[in-house]
């Protein structure tokens, strides 16, 4: 580990009593400390929320999200560095004065050298963000140290609210002090798009365009529902929760032009250029759904059966949308994005589906070769190229065979592989903005989705059963586009028959 040049590091987690803090934030902070990424003797992790907790109860809560296999002695030392401050209200000035006093006391006990660093991690609803930001700046901003603020999504609810939030941040902090976090930008599966496209892989980079790609799919499926998060989903819905941010970041990296360099500025400029080329998603190109109870498992309740959900809720728990890019590389290529909860499996992958070359000896009826390239984050982290080849045996049957790299293989990984949240929190501590979302990008991403989101909120979502593939009506949209979500991994294309024609072999491919 490179020694961090700070006298003391204070990471303050707002929303420390929430689900995200328990499942993601505190486990990430624990792992960073356990793996010596942060100085153990001069780093503290201060929780802040409105909930009333005794210290032992708060420690019990955050411990429940940390792997049970963790070293108990290391865990005990970590918890010693996790004080908790109960805020009377998010707009209560004296609460922030108490927070400032607690941090200052910890800083005074540090024996390190350099300046003190305070990182404020804000995992709260946008409705209270203004109050928190103003009070932090007024009462808990270190006058002589270094201050940074991490903003957790959702970054506003639409284009206008995002601009209002941006203006509020700009009135209080410099852009260098603000880190807008999207944990998908911390994922290796998402970042790997850059070396795949712009590294020494000419067989990929030369075919990464509309000349060769028929369409692109992003498939994000969760086998569990919105249990316990119904109140959040009622306000935001699946498009805001996943599609407009997480999945859009994956698409941006997969679709943008080559940046001039790997500098923060050049990467951010290339991303913004791609967003500006995106055509606003048409409401007619969006399917939304909401899950009903399972007919097979009585424990899998309908979305509206959740006690945190309004009984007349129109919130979407499933969406499929079509995005088009108005530039020379991707014009007329549909990017088809599916995301949903309570589906038949858990899966996250981006796939390029290739065209059949016009002079192919093995054409398919659909116009596709069956050749695909998939970057998969779940159920395993892998890259899979399906290539058309001959099936061993008599006759001449062709199949699509996967050529894959599975990154669970120890030879591809280090002994310590940090999670996305670990990567991004550590980057924020170091002051590296590369994998965070700058202001203009955060605003412009809403422009692409605003019409589709607002239209979906006025519609009744289609129904689909918990554990199913989603609304049946989705198939009509996919059929119109000529799109399949399957990667073709392991499918037999079945070249039907081989006949002689004046000494030339002809083949006729027919997909099952």
Secondary structure as GFF3:
##gff-version 3
##sequence-region A 1 512
A	DSSP	beta_strand	6	14	.	.	.	ID=ss1
A	DSSP	alpha_helix	19	20	.	.	.	ID=ss2
A	DSSP	pi_helix	21	25	.	.	.	ID=ss3
A	DSSP	alpha_helix	26	34	.	.	.	ID=ss4
A	DSSP	three_ten_helix	40	42	.	.	.	ID=ss5
A	DSSP	beta_strand	43	49	.	.	.	ID=ss6
A	DSSP	alpha_helix	55	63	.	.	.	ID=ss7
A	DSSP	alpha_helix	72	80	.	.	.	ID=ss8
A	DSSP	beta_strand	84	86	.	.	.	ID=ss9
A	DSSP	alpha_helix	93	108	.	.	.	ID=ss10
A	DSSP	beta_strand	115	122	.	.	.	ID=ss11
A	DSSP	alpha_helix	126	135	.	.	.	ID=ss12
A	DSSP	pi_helix	136	140	.	.	.	ID=ss13
A	DSSP	beta_strand	146	152	.	.	.	ID=ss14
A	DSSP	alpha_helix	159	172	.	.	.	ID=ss15
A	DSSP	three_ten_helix	175	177	.	.	.	ID=ss16
A	DSSP	beta_strand	178	181	.	.	.	ID=ss17
A	DSSP	three_ten_helix	183	186	.	.	.	ID=ss18
A	DSSP	alpha_helix	188	198	.	.	.	ID=ss19
A	DSSP	alpha_helix	202	205	.	.	.	ID=ss20
A	DSSP	beta_strand	213	221	.	.	.	ID=ss21
A	DSSP	alpha_helix	230	238	.	.	.	ID=ss22
A	DSSP	pi_helix	239	247	.	.	.	ID=ss23
A	DSSP	alpha_helix	248	255	.	.	.	ID=ss24
A	DSSP	alpha_helix	264	277	.	.	.	ID=ss25
A	DSSP	three_ten_helix	283	285	.	.	.	ID=ss26
A	DSSP	beta_strand	286	292	.	.	.	ID=ss27
A	DSSP	three_ten_helix	303	305	.	.	.	ID=ss28
A	DSSP	beta_strand	318	323	.	.	.	ID=ss29
A	DSSP	beta_strand	334	340	.	.	.	ID=ss30
A	DSSP	beta_strand	347	355	.	.	.	ID=ss31
A	DSSP	beta_strand	368	378	.	.	.	ID=ss32
A	DSSP	beta_strand	382	390	.	.	.	ID=ss33
A	DSSP	beta_strand	398	406	.	.	.	ID=ss34
A	DSSP	three_ten_helix	410	412	.	.	.	ID=ss35
A	DSSP	alpha_helix	420	430	.	.	.	ID=ss36
A	DSSP	alpha_helix	439	457	.	.	.	ID=ss37
A	DSSP	beta_strand	462	465	.	.	.	ID=ss38
A	DSSP	alpha_helix	474	481	.	.	.	ID=ss39
A	DSSP	beta_strand	495	501	.	.	.	ID=ss40
A	DSSP	beta_strand	504	509	.	.	.	ID=ss41
###
